[in-house]
Amino acid sequence: MKRNIIHIDEEKCNGCGLCVPACAEGAIQIIDGKARLAADNLCDGLGACLGHCPQDAIRIEVREADEFDEAAVAKKISKTKDAKPAHSHGQGGCPSARLMSFEKPQLAPLSDNAPQASAIGNWPVQLKLIPVSAPFLKGADLLLAADCAPFAYADFHRELLTGKVLLIGCPKLDDAEEYKRKLTAILAENDVKSLTVAYMEVPCCSGLVALAKQALEASGADIGLQTACIGIRGERR
């Protein structure tokens, strides 16, 4: 039978994996570094995954395909839940985009002898890879940090990250408009409690603050914006 079904352009696909959690039927897998349709009968052809592809690599086409099979979908989802987590590109979603939440540790007092724990509480952290519907975004205190900030500021985890969900990006090297759209959607749909921006003192990095202000205004979120400027030698400005 001919019907609507997704088509993935492997030339455009970069294997980010955002389409995997977006497909409720489990029809998409990352295989050999590319998103692929696992089976025709798992795809309902409605295209819920389309808006989650930053590379515009997924579209709907009409072709001969097996009929959508809800029983096969239920079996696939049940099997996926029972399976052990995969850690390679050959199974499941790309590890770089697999959603995870961690118990946030209580950071111990600074000591010369004890290693310091990480305050990270979510994965992924790259804004481009985080779905708007990620569970850890609900009611979160967000920290939007420039890529360089954690490297420059020695107390990043203790003073800035503790208790917050981390989103990172670079307003100079990445697509700032894409980030603004993503952040706007996150703020609009997740009842976010607060937003802090950690940025470097260099002029181009102030674009991250401007991006956050624009996203706040566009989203209608009634929360304040906190900022933390980090000097290139690591001092807090």
C-alpha positions as CSV (number, residue, x, y, z in Angstrom):
1,M,0.0,0.0,0.0
2,K,1.1,3.6,-0.6
3,R,1.0,5.9,2.4
4,N,2.8,8.7,4.3
5,I,6.0,7.7,5.8
6,I,9.2,9.5,6.9
7,H,12.3,9.8,4.8
8,I,15.7,10.5,6.3
9,D,18.3,12.3,4.2
10,E,21.6,10.6,5.4
11,E,23.6,13.3,3.7
12,K,22.1,16.0,5.9
13,C,21.8,13.9,9.1
14,N,24.6,14.4,11.6
15,G,23.5,11.7,14.1
16,C,22.6,14.2,16.8
17,G,19.7,11.8,17.9
18,L,17.1,14.5,18.7
19,C,14.6,12.7,16.5
20,V,14.9,9.5,18.6
21,P,13.1,10.6,21.7
22,A,10.7,12.7,19.6
23,C,9.4,9.5,18.0
24,A,6.9,8.0,20.5
25,E,6.7,4.8,18.4
26,G,10.4,4.1,18.6
27,A,10.6,3.9,14.8
28,I,14.0,5.8,14.6
29,Q,17.4,4.5,15.7
30,I,20.9,5.9,15.4
31,I,22.8,3.3,13.4
32,D,26.4,3.8,12.3
33,G,26.2,7.5,13.3
34,K,23.0,8.2,11.3
35,A,19.3,8.3,12.0
36,R,17.5,5.4,10.3
37,L,14.0,4.1,10.1
38,A,14.0,0.8,12.0
39,A,11.0,-0.6,10.2
40,D,8.2,0.8,8.0
41,N,5.4,-0.7,10.2
42,L,6.6,1.3,13.2
43,C,6.2,4.7,11.5
44,D,2.7,6.3,11.7
45,G,3.7,8.9,9.1
46,L,2.4,11.8,11.2
47,G,5.8,13.4,11.4
48,A,6.1,14.3,15.1
49,C,9.9,14.0,14.6
50,L,10.2,16.6,11.9
51,G,10.4,19.7,14.1
52,H,13.1,18.2,16.2
53,C,15.7,17.8,13.4
54,P,18.1,20.8,13.4
55,Q,19.5,19.6,10.0
56,D,16.2,19.5,8.2
57,A,17.0,15.9,7.3
58,I,13.6,14.4,7.8
59,R,10.5,14.8,5.6
60,I,7.3,13.0,4.8
61,E,7.1,11.1,1.5
62,V,4.4,8.9,-0.1
63,R,5.7,5.5,-1.1
64,E,4.9,1.8,-0.9
65,A,5.3,0.8,2.8
66,D,4.0,-1.8,5.2
67,E,0.9,-0.7,7.1
68,F,1.4,1.0,10.5
69,D,1.2,-1.7,13.1
70,E,0.3,-0.6,16.7
71,A,0.9,-4.1,18.0
72,A,4.4,-4.0,16.6
73,V,5.0,-0.6,18.2
74,A,3.8,-1.9,21.6
75,K,6.2,-4.8,21.3
76,K,9.1,-2.6,20.3
77,I,8.5,-0.2,23.1
78,S,8.2,-3.0,25.7
79,K,11.4,-4.5,24.4
80,T,13.2,-1.2,24.6
81,K,12.1,-0.6,28.2
82,D,13.4,-4.1,29.2
83,A,16.7,-3.7,27.4
84,K,19.9,-2.6,29.0
85,P,21.0,0.9,28.0
86,A,23.1,0.9,24.8
87,H,26.4,2.8,24.7
88,S,27.2,2.7,21.0
89,H,25.9,4.3,17.8
90,G,24.7,0.9,16.7
91,Q,21.9,0.7,19.2
92,G,19.2,3.1,20.4
93,G,19.9,6.8,20.5
94,C,23.2,8.5,20.2
95,P,24.8,8.7,23.7
96,S,25.5,12.4,23.2
97,A,21.7,13.0,23.1
98,R,20.4,10.4,25.5
99,L,18.3,12.2,28.2
100,M,19.6,11.6,31.7
101,S,19.0,13.2,35.1
102,F,21.4,12.8,38.0
103,E,21.0,13.2,41.7
104,K,22.5,16.5,42.6
105,P,25.2,16.0,45.2
106,Q,25.8,18.2,48.3
107,L,29.2,19.7,47.6
108,A,31.6,19.2,50.5
109,P,33.7,22.1,51.9
110,L,36.8,22.8,49.9
111,S,39.7,20.6,50.9
112,D,43.2,20.2,49.6
113,N,43.0,16.5,49.9
114,A,39.5,15.6,48.7
115,P,38.4,15.7,45.0
116,Q,35.5,17.9,44.3
117,A,32.2,16.4,43.2
118,S,30.5,17.6,40.0
119,A,27.2,19.6,40.4
120,I,26.0,18.5,37.0
121,G,22.4,17.3,37.1
122,N,21.4,16.7,33.5
123,W,22.6,15.3,30.2
124,P,22.9,16.4,27.5
125,V,24.0,19.9,28.3
126,Q,24.5,21.4,24.8
127,L,21.4,23.6,24.1
128,K,21.2,22.3,20.5
129,L,20.8,18.7,21.7
130,I,18.2,19.3,24.5
131,P,14.6,18.6,23.5
132,V,12.1,21.2,24.6
133,S,10.2,18.4,26.3
134,A,13.1,17.1,28.3
135,P,11.7,16.2,31.8
136,F,14.5,17.9,33.7
137,L,13.4,21.3,32.3
138,K,10.0,21.2,34.1
139,G,10.0,23.9,36.8
140,A,13.8,24.2,36.6
141,D,16.3,26.8,37.6
142,L,18.3,27.2,34.4
143,L,21.9,28.1,33.9
144,L,22.7,29.2,30.3
145,A,26.5,29.2,30.1
146,A,29.0,30.1,27.4
147,D,31.2,27.2,26.4
148,C,34.3,28.8,27.8
149,A,32.9,29.8,31.2
150,P,33.3,26.4,33.0
151,F,36.9,26.3,31.9
152,A,37.8,29.8,33.0
153,Y,35.9,30.0,36.3
154,A,37.3,27.6,38.9
155,D,34.2,27.8,41.1
156,F,31.7,27.2,38.3
157,H,30.2,24.1,39.8
158,R,30.0,25.4,43.4
159,E,28.9,28.9,42.8
160,L,26.9,28.8,39.6
161,L,25.8,25.3,38.7
162,T,24.6,23.8,42.0
163,G,20.9,23.2,41.9
164,K,20.5,24.3,38.3
165,V,19.9,22.6,34.9
166,L,22.8,23.4,32.6
167,L,22.5,24.6,29.0
168,I,25.6,25.5,27.1
169,G,26.4,27.2,23.8
170,C,28.6,29.7,22.0
171,P,26.9,32.8,20.5
172,K,29.8,33.4,18.2
173,L,30.5,29.9,16.8
174,D,27.0,28.5,16.9
175,D,23.6,29.5,15.3
176,A,22.4,32.2,17.7
177,E,19.0,32.4,16.0
178,E,18.4,28.6,16.5
179,Y,19.4,29.0,20.2
180,K,17.0,31.9,20.6
181,R,14.1,29.8,19.2
182,K,15.0,26.8,21.3
183,L,15.4,28.8,24.5
184,T,12.1,30.7,23.8
185,A,10.3,27.4,23.5
186,I,11.9,26.0,26.7
187,L,10.9,29.1,28.7
188,A,7.4,29.1,27.2
189,E,6.6,25.4,27.8
190,N,8.3,24.4,31.0
191,D,7.2,26.8,33.8
192,V,10.9,27.6,34.4
193,K,11.6,29.2,37.8
194,S,14.7,31.2,37.0
195,L,17.3,31.9,34.3
196,T,21.0,32.7,34.9
197,V,23.4,33.5,32.1
198,A,27.2,32.9,32.7
199,Y,29.2,34.6,30.0
200,M,32.8,35.7,29.3
201,E,33.9,39.3,29.4
202,V,34.9,39.3,25.6
203,P,32.5,41.4,23.5
204,C,31.1,38.6,21.3
205,C,30.0,36.6,24.4
206,S,27.6,39.4,25.5
207,G,25.4,38.1,22.7
208,L,24.4,35.2,25.0
209,V,22.9,37.7,27.4
210,A,21.1,39.5,24.5
211,L,19.8,36.2,23.3
212,A,18.4,35.3,26.7
213,K,16.7,38.6,27.1
214,Q,15.0,38.2,23.7
215,A,13.9,34.7,24.5
216,L,12.5,35.8,27.8
217,E,10.5,38.6,26.1
218,A,9.3,36.3,23.3
219,S,8.3,33.5,25.7
220,G,6.2,35.7,28.0
221,A,7.9,34.0,31.0
222,D,7.5,36.1,34.1
223,I,11.0,35.5,35.6
224,G,14.0,37.7,36.2
225,L,17.3,37.3,34.5
226,Q,20.5,36.9,36.5
227,T,24.0,37.3,34.9
228,A,27.5,36.3,35.8
229,C,30.4,37.8,33.9
230,I,33.7,35.8,33.9
231,G,37.0,37.4,33.1
232,I,39.4,35.7,30.7
233,R,41.8,35.1,33.6
234,G,39.0,33.4,35.5
235,E,37.9,36.2,37.9
236,R,34.2,36.9,38.6
237,R,33.4,40.3,37.3
